[in-house]
Amino acid sequence: MQVKFGTDGWRAIIAKEYTYDNLKLAALASGKYFLSHPNKANGVCVGYDTRFMSKEFARYTAEVLSSMGLMVFLSDSFVSTPAVSLYTREQRLAGGVMITASHNPPIYNGFKVKASYGGPAHPEVIDEIEKNLLTLDQARPVTPLPNLITMADIKSPYVAWLESKLDLKLIRESGLKIAYNAMYGAGQDIITRLLDESMVNCYHCTLNPGFEGINPEPIPQYIGEFVEFFREVETDVAVITDGDADRIGMLDERGAFVDSHKMFAIILKYLVEQKGQRGEVAKTFALTDVIDRICSHHDLKMHLLPVGFKHVSRLMTTNDILIGGEESGGIGITSFLPERDGIYIGLLMLEIMARRQKTLSGLVQELFDEYGFFCYNRLDMHVAESKKNAIIAAASGGALKSIAGYPVTGFSDLDGYKYHFEGGWLLIRPSGTEPVLRVYCEADTVDKVEKVLAFASKLG
């Protein structure tokens, strides 16, 4: 069996494990779940991103689902993951499928399952789909029912939803000059539909299934050339989204990268302090401790969750969650959608800048002034299995008593192995979407982060 769902759906290398035969299995297993859903008569939707063969894989997925008697709304163009989630919810469908490998390297494609509430399927739903995989008749022929497949405009309702949830007039009148890097991904024609084109300098907003050989992930190591472009065009702020536009990174007016840790904190402060909103907060294990301090200051209940937005989304559908997020650029606000959304969060950050009449660096400095300086970095280790296992073994069970010379003050194994030390923390865990070992660190100095990551890389 070559289909295995990880942190966020099934992902695999195209033509190796990601084949039509395995895609059929993923679609059949998901279709069996959709057929058990109360909304099954309303059907399902299928969207796709800009990756190699995504459109063809989406069409085949729709054919498989139709062969099971499900009505299928197939996107008439590439579309972002949040747009598929919104369409699934607003049309009261049994579920949705998004053909994407998100921020993974270009040789990958993937299969995300979206639930009827408009977000990632809960872990128990994925468990059910994986159990369905074990009982499938793999030789079952696929006989598409074309009359059950309808081409659908999934993008326009999403654009209208954004217009209803943001003060776009304020952003347009702010005079902000914006650079937008779509990383050749599915968000590339959304911001220009919402804002005056004269405000936006677009970068990599064309189709290139190979993403110029980089991971379409909005983090510093993949945006070097964009930073140069940003400085040349003399804009005030940059928004960067990943391959399926559910993750975000930003640049301030100097070209300095602003990660989702800082954005999450800035948005949380804005919602509570300027908008007067209340609610619980959900963050994953690898997100900044500053969120804890903001929640404590404002007397907000905070939930600490395993890595993976599906855990955040679950709480967004069961609890009074105001905002939820993860370290890898994924932030969601329940009043918008129980789903992370890079486009929405980017535009909301522009709204905050316009309303507060502050630069992005000014908002970050305000955060530092109130809660102390912090910085963060992540190391993705592409190492042999033996090395990966050796590092994990060395970090397991709270065995480390000091980290790069800093005494350990706390340990947790909620998801991987996390060590707190004075001024920061270190987390070591295998990726749920790629064959890499991820090492995360937050600390109160840049030097400390670098020393701790170097220390972790030499474990084992």
C-alpha positions as CSV (number, residue, x, y, z in Angstrom):
1,M,0.0,0.0,0.0
2,Q,1.6,3.2,-1.2
3,V,-0.9,5.7,0.2
4,K,-0.3,7.1,3.7
5,F,-1.8,10.2,5.1
6,G,0.5,12.5,7.1
7,T,0.3,15.8,9.0
8,D,-1.8,17.3,6.1
9,G,-3.0,14.8,3.7
10,W,-1.2,12.3,1.4
11,R,1.9,13.5,-0.4
12,A,4.3,11.6,-2.6
13,I,6.7,11.9,-5.5
14,I,5.1,12.1,-8.9
15,A,5.5,8.9,-10.9
16,K,7.0,7.1,-8.0
17,E,4.3,6.7,-5.4
18,Y,2.0,9.5,-6.7
19,T,0.6,7.5,-9.6
20,Y,-2.9,7.2,-11.1
21,D,-3.2,3.8,-9.5
22,N,-2.5,5.2,-6.0
23,L,-4.6,8.3,-6.7
24,K,-7.5,6.0,-7.5
25,L,-7.1,4.3,-4.1
26,A,-7.0,7.7,-2.2
27,A,-10.1,8.8,-4.1
28,L,-12.0,5.5,-3.5
29,A,-11.2,5.5,0.2
30,S,-12.2,9.2,0.5
31,G,-15.3,8.6,-1.6
32,K,-16.4,5.8,0.8
33,Y,-16.3,8.2,3.6
34,F,-18.1,10.9,1.7
35,L,-20.9,8.4,0.9
36,S,-21.4,7.9,4.7
37,H,-21.8,11.7,5.3
38,P,-25.3,13.2,5.8
39,N,-24.6,15.7,3.0
40,K,-23.7,13.0,0.4
41,A,-26.7,13.9,-1.8
42,N,-25.2,17.4,-2.2
43,G,-22.0,15.9,-3.6
44,V,-18.3,16.9,-3.2
45,C,-15.9,19.3,-4.9
46,V,-12.4,18.9,-6.3
47,G,-9.9,21.7,-6.7
48,Y,-6.3,21.8,-7.8
49,D,-3.2,24.0,-7.6
50,T,-0.6,24.9,-10.2
51,R,1.7,21.9,-9.9
52,F,2.7,19.5,-12.7
53,M,-0.3,17.4,-13.7
54,S,-2.5,18.8,-10.9
55,K,-5.3,19.6,-13.4
56,E,-5.2,16.1,-14.8
57,F,-5.0,14.5,-11.4
58,A,-8.1,16.5,-10.3
59,R,-10.0,15.4,-13.3
60,Y,-9.2,11.8,-12.6
61,T,-10.2,12.2,-9.0
62,A,-13.5,13.6,-10.1
63,E,-14.0,10.7,-12.4
64,V,-13.3,8.2,-9.6
65,L,-15.7,9.9,-7.2
66,S,-18.4,10.1,-9.9
67,S,-18.0,6.4,-10.6
68,M,-19.2,5.8,-7.0
69,G,-22.4,7.8,-7.6
70,L,-21.2,11.1,-6.0
71,M,-22.0,14.4,-7.7
72,V,-18.7,16.2,-8.2
73,F,-18.1,19.9,-8.6
74,L,-14.7,20.2,-10.4
75,S,-12.9,23.5,-10.3
76,D,-12.8,25.2,-13.7
77,S,-9.3,26.7,-12.9
78,F,-6.5,26.3,-10.5
79,V,-7.6,27.5,-7.0
80,S,-6.3,28.0,-3.5
81,T,-6.9,25.4,-0.8
82,P,-9.0,27.9,1.3
83,A,-11.3,28.5,-1.7
84,V,-12.0,24.8,-1.8
85,S,-12.7,24.7,1.9
86,L,-15.1,27.7,1.6
87,Y,-16.9,26.2,-1.4
88,T,-17.3,22.9,0.5
89,R,-18.9,24.7,3.5
90,E,-21.1,27.2,1.6
91,Q,-22.5,24.5,-0.8
92,R,-23.1,22.2,2.2
93,L,-21.2,19.4,0.5
94,A,-20.1,16.1,2.0
95,G,-16.5,17.1,1.6
96,G,-13.9,18.3,-0.7
97,V,-10.6,17.2,-2.2
98,M,-7.7,19.5,-3.1
99,I,-4.9,18.2,-5.4
100,T,-1.8,19.9,-4.0
101,A,1.5,19.2,-2.3
102,S,1.3,22.7,-0.7
103,H,4.9,23.9,0.0
104,N,6.7,20.6,-0.8
105,P,9.3,20.3,-3.6
106,P,8.1,20.4,-7.2
107,I,8.6,16.6,-7.6
108,Y,5.7,16.0,-5.2
109,N,1.9,16.2,-5.5
110,G,-0.7,15.5,-2.9
111,F,-4.3,15.0,-1.9
112,K,-5.9,17.0,0.9
113,V,-9.4,16.1,2.3
114,K,-11.6,19.0,3.3
115,A,-14.6,18.5,5.6
116,S,-18.1,19.8,5.4
117,Y,-17.4,22.6,7.9
118,G,-14.8,24.2,5.6
119,G,-11.5,23.0,7.0
120,P,-9.0,20.1,7.2
121,A,-10.7,16.8,8.0
122,H,-10.5,15.9,11.6
123,P,-7.8,13.2,12.5
124,E,-10.5,10.6,13.2
125,V,-11.9,11.2,9.6
126,I,-8.4,10.6,8.2
127,D,-8.2,7.5,10.3
128,E,-11.4,6.3,8.8
129,I,-10.2,7.0,5.3
130,E,-7.0,5.1,6.0
131,K,-9.0,2.1,7.3
132,N,-11.0,2.3,4.1
133,L,-7.8,1.9,2.1
134,L,-7.2,-1.5,3.7
135,T,-10.5,-2.9,2.5
136,L,-10.5,-1.6,-1.1
137,D,-10.8,-3.8,-4.1
138,Q,-7.7,-2.4,-5.9
139,A,-8.7,-4.0,-9.1
140,R,-12.1,-2.3,-9.2
141,P,-12.5,-0.6,-12.6
142,V,-13.3,3.1,-12.7
143,T,-16.3,3.9,-14.9
144,P,-16.8,7.7,-14.8
145,L,-20.3,9.1,-14.9
146,P,-19.9,12.4,-16.9
147,N,-23.4,13.5,-16.0
148,L,-22.4,13.7,-12.3
149,I,-19.4,16.0,-13.0
150,T,-20.0,19.7,-13.2
151,M,-17.4,22.4,-13.9
152,A,-17.6,25.0,-11.1
153,D,-16.3,28.4,-10.5
154,I,-14.8,27.9,-7.0
155,K,-12.6,31.0,-7.1
156,S,-15.2,33.8,-7.5
157,P,-17.2,33.0,-4.3
158,Y,-13.9,33.0,-2.4
159,V,-13.0,36.5,-3.8
160,A,-16.5,37.8,-2.8
161,W,-16.0,36.3,0.7
162,L,-12.7,38.1,1.1
163,E,-14.4,41.3,0.1
164,S,-17.0,40.9,2.7
165,K,-14.6,40.2,5.6
166,L,-11.9,42.8,5.0
167,D,-11.8,46.6,4.9
168,L,-10.4,46.7,1.4
169,K,-11.4,50.4,1.0
170,L,-9.1,51.3,3.9
171,I,-6.2,49.4,2.3
172,R,-6.8,51.0,-1.1
173,E,-6.9,54.4,0.4
174,S,-3.8,53.9,2.5
175,G,-1.3,54.6,-0.2
176,L,0.6,51.3,0.6
177,K,2.7,50.0,-2.2
178,I,2.7,46.2,-2.1
179,A,4.8,43.5,-3.6
180,Y,3.2,40.1,-3.9
181,N,5.1,36.8,-4.5
182,A,2.8,34.0,-5.4
183,M,5.8,31.6,-5.7
184,Y,4.1,30.4,-9.0
185,G,1.3,29.1,-6.8
186,A,-2.5,29.1,-6.8
187,G,-3.0,32.5,-5.1
188,Q,-1.5,34.4,-8.0
189,D,-4.5,36.2,-9.4
190,I,-6.5,36.9,-6.1
191,I,-4.8,40.0,-4.6
192,T,-4.9,41.9,-8.0
193,R,-8.6,41.2,-8.2
194,L,-9.2,42.8,-4.8
195,L,-6.8,45.8,-4.8
196,D,-6.0,48.4,-7.4
197,E,-3.4,46.9,-9.8
198,S,-1.4,50.1,-9.4
199,M,-0.8,49.2,-5.7
200,V,0.6,45.7,-6.4
201,N,3.9,44.6,-7.9
202,C,3.5,41.0,-8.8
203,Y,6.4,38.5,-8.7
204,H,6.3,34.9,-9.9
205,C,2.6,35.2,-10.7
206,T,2.7,33.0,-13.7
207,L,2.4,29.3,-14.3
208,N,5.7,27.3,-13.7
209,P,5.0,23.8,-12.5
210,G,8.7,23.4,-11.6
211,F,8.7,26.5,-9.3
212,E,12.2,27.2,-10.7
213,G,13.4,24.2,-8.7
214,I,12.7,25.5,-5.3
215,N,10.1,24.6,-2.7
216,P,7.2,27.1,-3.0
217,E,7.4,27.8,0.8
218,P,7.4,31.4,2.1
219,I,10.5,31.1,4.2
220,P,13.9,33.0,3.9
221,Q,15.8,30.3,2.1
222,Y,13.5,30.3,-0.9
223,I,12.9,34.0,-1.4
224,G,16.4,35.5,-1.9
225,E,15.8,36.7,-5.4
226,F,12.5,38.2,-4.4
227,V,14.1,40.2,-1.7
228,E,16.3,41.8,-4.3
229,F,13.3,42.5,-6.5
230,F,11.4,44.0,-3.5
231,R,14.2,46.4,-2.8
232,E,14.5,47.4,-6.5
233,V,10.8,48.3,-6.9
234,E,10.7,50.4,-3.6
235,T,7.5,49.1,-2.1
236,D,6.3,49.3,1.5
237,V,5.5,45.7,2.3
238,A,5.5,42.2,0.7
239,V,3.1,39.3,0.9
240,I,4.3,35.8,0.0
241,T,2.1,32.8,-0.2
242,D,2.9,29.1,-0.8
243,G,1.9,26.7,-3.5
244,D,-1.7,26.4,-2.5
245,A,-1.9,29.9,-0.8
246,D,-2.8,28.7,2.6
247,R,0.6,29.8,4.2
248,I,2.1,33.2,4.4
249,G,5.4,35.1,4.9
250,M,6.0,38.8,4.7
251,L,8.7,41.4,4.2
252,D,8.8,44.7,6.0
253,E,9.7,48.0,4.3
254,R,13.4,47.2,4.7
255,G,13.1,43.7,3.2
256,A,13.4,41.9,6.5
257,F,11.5,38.7,6.7
258,V,8.5,38.6,9.1
259,D,7.4,35.1,10.1
260,S,4.1,33.7,11.2
261,H,5.1,33.8,14.8
262,K,5.2,37.6,14.7
263,M,2.1,37.9,12.5
264,F,0.1,35.6,14.8
265,A,1.0,37.8,17.8
266,I,0.3,41.1,15.9
267,I,-3.1,39.8,14.7
268,L,-4.0,38.5,18.1
269,K,-3.2,41.8,19.7
270,Y,-5.2,43.6,17.0
271,L,-8.3,41.5,17.4
272,V,-8.3,41.8,21.2
273,E,-7.1,45.4,21.7
274,Q,-8.5,47.2,18.6
275,K,-11.5,45.1,17.7
276,G,-12.5,44.2,21.2
277,Q,-12.9,40.5,20.4
278,R,-12.6,37.7,22.9
279,G,-12.2,33.9,22.6
280,E,-9.8,31.1,23.1
281,V,-6.5,30.7,21.3
282,A,-5.1,27.6,19.7
283,K,-1.4,27.2,18.8
284,T,0.7,24.2,17.8
285,F,3.7,22.9,19.6
286,A,6.3,24.8,17.5
287,L,4.8,28.3,17.7
288,T,6.2,31.1,19.7
289,D,5.9,31.3,23.5
290,V,5.0,35.0,23.1
291,I,1.4,33.8,22.4
292,D,1.3,32.3,25.9
293,R,2.3,35.7,27.3
294,I,-0.3,37.7,25.3
295,C,-3.0,35.2,26.3
296,S,-2.0,35.5,30.0
297,H,-1.9,39.3,29.8
298,H,-5.5,39.4,28.3
299,D,-6.8,36.5,30.3
300,L,-7.5,34.3,27.2
301,K,-7.6,30.5,27.4
302,M,-4.8,29.0,25.3
303,H,-4.7,25.5,23.8
304,L,-1.3,23.8,23.0
305,L,-1.7,21.3,20.2
306,P,0.4,18.8,18.2
307,V,1.9,20.0,14.9
308,G,-0.5,20.1,12.0
309,F,-3.3,22.6,11.3
310,K,-5.9,19.7,11.4
311,H,-5.6,19.8,15.2
312,V,-6.2,23.6,15.2
313,S,-9.1,23.3,12.8
314,R,-10.7,20.7,15.0
315,L,-10.9,23.1,18.0
316,M,-12.1,25.8,15.7
317,T,-15.2,23.7,15.0
318,T,-15.8,22.7,18.7
319,N,-14.6,25.5,20.9
320,D,-14.9,29.3,20.9
321,I,-11.6,29.8,19.2
322,L,-10.7,33.3,18.2
323,I,-7.5,32.5,16.3
324,G,-5.4,29.5,15.7
325,G,-2.1,28.8,14.0
326,E,1.2,27.0,13.5
327,E,4.8,27.9,13.0
328,S,5.0,27.2,9.3
329,G,3.0,30.1,8.0
330,G,-0.5,28.8,8.7
331,I,-2.9,31.1,10.6
332,G,-6.7,30.9,10.7
333,I,-9.4,33.1,12.2
334,T,-12.6,31.2,13.0
335,S,-14.9,34.1,12.0
336,F,-13.5,33.8,8.5
337,L,-13.0,30.1,8.1
338,P,-11.7,27.2,10.2
339,E,-8.8,27.0,7.8
340,R,-5.4,28.6,7.4
341,D,-5.4,31.2,4.6
342,G,-2.3,33.0,3.4
343,I,-4.2,35.5,1.2
344,Y,-6.7,36.5,3.9
345,I,-4.0,36.8,6.6
346,G,-1.8,38.9,4.3
347,L,-4.7,41.3,3.5
348,L,-5.6,41.5,7.2
349,M,-2.0,42.4,8.0
350,L,-2.3,45.2,5.4
351,E,-5.6,46.3,7.0
352,I,-3.8,46.5,10.4
353,M,-1.0,48.5,9.0
354,A,-3.5,50.9,7.4
355,R,-5.7,51.3,10.4
356,R,-2.8,51.6,12.9
357,Q,-0.9,53.8,10.4
358,K,2.3,51.9,11.2
359,T,4.9,50.2,9.1
360,L,5.3,46.4,9.4
361,S,8.6,46.9,11.2
362,G,6.8,49.3,13.5
363,L,4.2,46.7,14.4
364,V,7.0,44.2,15.1
365,Q,8.9,46.7,17.3
366,E,5.7,47.4,19.2
367,L,5.4,43.7,19.9
368,F,9.0,43.5,21.1
369,D,8.6,46.6,23.3
370,E,5.6,45.0,25.1
371,Y,6.7,41.3,25.3
372,G,10.5,41.3,24.7
373,F,12.6,40.5,21.7
374,F,12.4,37.0,20.3
375,C,13.7,35.3,17.1
376,Y,13.1,32.0,15.5
377,N,14.6,29.7,12.9
378,R,14.1,26.1,11.7
379,L,16.6,23.6,10.3
380,D,15.4,21.0,7.9
381,M,17.8,18.1,8.0
382,H,17.9,15.9,4.9
383,V,19.9,13.1,6.5
384,A,20.3,9.3,6.4
385,E,17.7,7.3,8.3
386,S,20.4,6.2,10.7
387,K,21.5,9.7,11.5
388,K,17.9,10.8,11.9
389,N,17.2,8.0,14.3
390,A,20.4,8.7,16.3
391,I,19.3,12.4,16.8
392,I,15.8,11.4,17.8
393,A,17.2,8.8,20.3
394,A,19.6,11.3,21.8
395,A,16.8,13.8,22.3
396,S,14.1,11.4,23.6
397,G,12.9,11.0,27.1
398,G,14.2,14.3,28.4
399,A,17.7,12.9,28.3
400,L,19.4,16.2,27.6
401,K,20.3,18.2,30.7
402,S,21.7,21.2,28.8
403,I,21.3,22.7,25.3
404,A,24.4,24.3,23.8
405,G,25.5,25.0,27.3
406,Y,22.2,26.4,28.5
407,P,20.6,24.4,31.4
408,V,17.4,22.7,30.6
409,T,14.4,24.1,32.5
410,G,11.6,22.0,31.0
411,F,10.8,19.1,28.7
412,S,7.7,18.0,26.8
413,D,7.0,15.2,24.2
414,L,3.6,16.3,23.0
415,D,4.8,16.1,19.4
416,G,8.5,15.4,19.1
417,Y,10.9,16.4,21.9
418,K,10.8,20.0,23.2
419,Y,13.4,21.4,25.6
420,H,13.0,24.8,27.3
421,F,16.1,26.6,28.5
422,E,16.6,30.1,29.8
423,G,15.4,32.5,27.1
424,G,14.1,29.9,24.6
425,W,13.3,26.4,23.5
426,L,14.4,23.7,21.1
427,L,12.1,21.2,19.4
428,I,13.2,18.1,17.4
429,R,10.6,16.1,15.4
430,P,10.4,14.3,12.0
431,S,8.3,16.0,9.4
432,G,4.8,14.7,8.7
433,T,5.0,15.6,5.0
434,E,8.6,15.1,3.9
435,P,11.4,12.7,4.7
436,V,13.3,15.2,6.8
437,L,14.1,15.9,10.4
438,R,12.9,19.3,11.5
439,V,14.7,21.2,14.3
440,Y,13.1,24.3,15.6
441,C,14.4,27.0,17.9
442,E,13.2,30.2,19.5
443,A,15.3,32.3,21.7
444,D,15.9,35.9,23.0
445,T,19.0,36.4,20.8
446,V,19.9,35.5,17.2
447,D,23.2,34.1,18.4
448,K,21.5,31.8,20.8
449,V,19.2,30.4,18.1
450,E,22.2,29.7,15.8
451,K,24.2,28.0,18.6
452,V,21.2,25.8,19.6
453,L,20.5,24.7,16.0
454,A,24.2,23.9,15.5
455,F,24.2,21.9,18.8
456,A,21.1,19.9,17.7
457,S,22.5,19.1,14.3
458,K,25.4,17.4,16.0
459,L,23.4,15.2,18.3
460,G,23.6,11.4,18.0
